[in-house]
Amino acid sequence: MTRIGPRRQMADRAGIENLLSRYTELLDGGDFEGLGALFSDGAVRITGGPHSGRHARGPIAAADLYRDIVLLDPQTGETGTRHLIGNLHIEHGKPDAEARSCFVVFQQTSELPLQPIASGRYIDRLRSSGRRWTFGERHIVCDQVGDLSAHMRGA
């Protein structure tokens, strides 16, 4: 990857962190169209867990993928989840970047007490339009799986 200056790196890091946080907000809120929009020119694929091997490219297919696998609490219309991201490592390039992070998913619904339900890694290739960052590819690696019965279809 091409080296860029520290000021640009800081601005890019903030934009990338915002993208990763926005992903979790949209997913936790059950906003599948908003989530799909983050993949306007990108793809998502899943390794591990009950939906290993699933993938989608583009905003409509990504929204449909999440809509197809993620359950919403009938009382709230939301997932009842909270995705937490940590151990973020970003390699800057121009105009792209690569990011690796770890995630833990907690869930509480009207029927399910608060508990961790999954953890794993995100391996991302990110693209910048100069104004905002989007996913070129998000690879979700689900390493540890708990009770996903209230979060995912087919779990």
Sequence and secondary structure as in RCSB ss.txt:
>XXXX:A:sequence
MTRIGPRRQMADRAGIENLLSRYTELLDGGDFEGLGALFSDGAVRITGGPHSGRHARGPIAAADLYRDIVLLDPQ
TGETGTRHLIGNLHIEHGKPDAEARSCFVVFQQTSELPLQPIASGRYIDRLRSSGRRWTFGERHIVCDQVGDLSA
HMRGA
>XXXX:A:secstr
     HHHHHHHHHHHHHHHHHHHHHHHHT HHHHHHTTTT EEEEESSTTTT EEESHHHHHHHHHHHB   TT
TSS  EEEEEEEEEEEE SSEEEEEEEEEEEE  SSS SEEEEEEEEEEEEEE SS EEEEEEEEEEEEE   TT
TBTT 
